[in-house]
Amino acid sequence: MKKLLLSAAAVTAAALAGSMLLGPAGADGATSLKATLVDSTGAAIGTAKLSFELGATEVKVDVQMAPSQAGFHGFHIHSVGECVAPFTSAGGHLGEVAGDATHRHRNHDGDLPVLLVNADGHASAKVETDRLDVAELQDLNGSAFIVHAAPDNYANIPATDAAGNPRYSNPNSVAVYPNLTTDAATLATGDAGARIACGVIR
């Protein structure tokens, strides 16, 4: 099973985007990708760097968003390298097996930890993962970073909503947690909501 490790980070949130440039390979075979992060208006809001070495990828993000966007945001790599607002052009998650409900969100290659934007709008994070490689990121369709408006629950849904009403239930109508029967949106994105930033990986 592929692992995903959140390394020391003041967790982030934010719009990850912009065009990414393939950096030179170092003497040890390491390769890096860089990105300028943009929001849905096309404004640059920060930077990102991916470094590949010894089978692992280090992802560093540093962005500045509006203080009103403070909080947690879903953060993924999507399977199409096209960023046209509202960024649905970027397709589904990298590594998603379309039509296979058992291949749920949080197991896709492009699923990354949520990002936390601080009260002042600044977000920075460092993530290490073995789910990514340059070939997959730069295939014929390309790929893109996406930051979502809402937190990511990784398809783990509370049995009830804030008012105590059942949200999802199994076939015999008994509310369960964690839920094994969820709707398509939850399985696909973890209820992370709209795409607020995008960055093409070139």
C-alpha distance (Angstrom), angle and dihedral (degrees) to the residues before:
residue distance angle dihedral
M1 . . .
K2 3.77 . .
K3 3.77 114.6 .
L4 3.78 131.1 -138.8
L5 3.79 119.5 -161.6
L6 3.78 125.8 -172.7
S7 3.81 105.2 -146.5
A8 3.79 124.2 -156.3
A9 3.76 103.3 -53.3
A10 3.72 141.0 146.1
V11 3.77 86.7 -124.1
T12 3.80 115.0 -113.4
A13 3.67 145.1 -144.1
A14 3.66 128.9 -168.1
A15 3.60 158.1 96.4
L16 3.68 111.1 -55.6
A17 3.72 115.4 -165.2
G18 3.73 152.8 101.2
S19 3.74 130.2 105.6
M20 3.77 116.4 -47.8
L21 3.76 123.0 -146.0
L22 3.77 124.3 -150.2
G23 3.78 108.2 -120.5
P24 3.77 126.7 -147.3
A25 3.77 120.7 -81.3
G26 3.77 112.8 -111.4
A27 3.78 127.2 -133.8
D28 3.81 88.8 -92.0
G29 3.80 91.5 53.8
A30 3.79 94.4 -103.7
T31 3.79 117.2 150.0
S32 3.79 128.4 -164.1
L33 3.79 135.7 -157.7
K34 3.77 123.6 -161.1
A35 3.79 131.0 -160.9
T36 3.76 139.9 -169.8
L37 3.78 108.1 -142.1
V38 3.81 118.0 -135.1
D39 3.78 134.8 -179.5
S40 3.80 128.1 -136.3
T41 3.82 91.2 -79.3
G42 3.80 91.5 56.0
A43 3.80 93.5 -109.1
A44 3.81 116.1 145.1
I45 3.79 110.3 -117.8
G46 3.80 103.9 170.1
T47 3.78 149.3 -44.4
A48 3.79 140.1 -82.7
K49 3.79 133.0 -165.5
L50 3.80 130.2 -166.8
S51 3.80 118.4 -163.8
F52 3.81 121.0 -167.8
E53 3.78 120.7 -156.8
L54 3.81 137.4 144.8
G55 3.80 94.8 -4.8
A56 3.80 95.7 -52.2
T57 3.78 134.2 97.1
E58 3.79 125.3 -143.4
V59 3.79 113.9 -155.5
K60 3.81 118.5 -164.2
V61 3.79 122.1 -173.8
D62 3.81 130.1 -175.9
V63 3.79 118.4 174.3
Q64 3.79 142.3 156.9
M65 3.78 117.6 -144.0
A66 3.79 134.6 169.5
P67 3.83 112.6 -72.8
S68 3.81 86.5 -123.6
Q69 3.82 87.3 69.5
A70 3.80 93.8 58.9
G71 3.80 112.1 138.0
F72 3.79 139.1 55.6
H73 3.81 123.7 -30.9
G74 3.79 133.2 -173.3
F75 3.81 110.9 -110.3
H76 3.82 122.1 -165.0
I77 3.78 145.1 151.2
H78 3.81 111.7 -121.9
S79 3.77 128.3 -151.5
V80 3.83 102.9 -117.9
G81 3.79 124.8 64.2
E82 3.78 97.3 -138.7
C83 3.80 126.0 106.7
V84 3.79 113.7 -170.4
A85 3.82 112.5 150.2
P86 3.00 126.4 -77.9
F87 3.83 77.9 35.4
T88 3.80 98.6 -135.1
S89 3.81 83.2 127.4
A90 3.82 87.4 78.9
G91 3.81 91.2 73.5
G92 3.80 125.6 -149.2
H93 3.78 129.9 -32.1
L94 3.79 119.8 -56.8
G95 3.80 108.4 -97.0
E96 3.81 95.5 15.3
V97 3.80 114.7 150.3
A98 3.79 101.9 -139.4
G99 3.80 115.0 -135.9
D100 3.82 94.7 14.1
A101 3.81 106.6 113.0
T102 3.82 91.1 -173.8
H103 3.82 90.1 61.1
R104 3.77 90.8 73.6
H105 3.75 133.1 177.0
R106 3.83 115.4 -74.0
N107 3.84 89.6 45.1
H108 3.80 96.4 67.9
D109 3.81 117.6 107.7
G110 3.80 89.4 -121.8
D111 3.81 96.8 52.8
L112 3.82 110.8 114.4
P113 3.83 133.5 174.5
V114 3.79 117.4 -80.5
L115 3.78 116.5 -92.1
L116 3.80 122.6 -128.6
V117 3.79 121.6 -145.4
N118 3.79 112.0 -156.6
A119 3.80 123.9 -131.9
D120 3.81 90.7 -93.8
G121 3.80 91.3 54.0
H122 3.81 96.0 -106.8
A123 3.79 120.9 129.7
S124 3.79 131.3 179.6
A125 3.77 131.4 167.1
K126 3.80 144.1 162.8
V127 3.80 121.2 -149.9
E128 3.80 129.7 -179.5
T129 3.81 119.3 -157.7
D130 3.81 139.5 161.9
R131 3.82 92.3 -154.1
L132 3.80 96.3 89.1
D133 3.79 135.5 69.7
V134 3.79 133.2 171.3
A135 3.82 94.3 -114.8
E136 3.80 93.6 57.1
L137 3.79 93.3 44.1
Q138 3.79 92.5 50.2
D139 3.80 102.8 39.0
L140 3.82 121.7 131.3
N141 3.81 92.4 -73.9
G142 3.78 94.3 43.4
S143 3.80 119.7 -151.7
A144 3.78 140.6 -112.6
F145 3.79 141.6 -153.5
I146 3.80 116.0 -118.6
V147 3.79 129.6 -167.6
H148 3.80 116.3 -163.1
A149 3.79 130.5 -147.3
A150 3.80 96.7 -123.9
P151 3.82 137.7 45.2
D152 3.80 119.2 -83.5
N153 3.81 116.5 -122.4
Y154 3.83 93.7 -174.2
A155 3.82 89.4 -127.2
N156 3.80 91.6 -61.1
I157 3.79 103.7 129.0
P158 3.82 126.6 -171.1
A159 3.79 111.0 -119.9
T160 3.82 90.5 -120.0
D161 3.77 138.1 28.5
A162 3.81 125.1 -120.0
A163 3.81 90.3 -79.2
G164 3.79 92.9 52.7
N165 3.79 95.3 -105.7
P166 3.83 117.7 140.2
R167 3.80 111.5 -102.1
Y168 3.79 102.8 -173.9
S169 3.76 131.9 3.3
N170 3.76 140.5 -176.4
P171 3.84 120.7 -104.2
N172 3.84 93.9 -83.5
S173 3.83 89.8 54.5
V174 3.80 95.8 -110.8
A175 3.79 110.9 139.9
V176 3.79 111.2 -122.4
Y177 3.79 138.3 -175.2
P178 2.92 126.8 -127.0
N179 3.77 86.6 31.9
L180 3.78 119.6 -136.0
T181 3.78 92.8 -175.0
T182 3.80 112.9 58.9
D183 3.77 135.9 149.3
A184 3.79 124.0 -90.7
A185 3.82 94.4 -103.8
T186 3.79 92.4 55.1
L187 3.79 93.4 47.1
A188 3.80 90.4 48.7
T189 3.80 103.4 43.3
G190 3.81 110.8 2.7
D191 3.82 90.0 -113.8
A192 3.81 90.0 -68.7
G193 3.79 93.0 149.0
A194 3.79 130.7 -153.3
R195 3.80 123.7 9.7
I196 3.80 108.7 -112.2
A197 3.81 100.9 174.3
C198 3.76 138.6 20.7
G199 3.79 138.3 -174.4
V200 3.78 126.4 -168.3
I201 3.80 115.4 -136.1
R202 3.78 107.6 -143.6
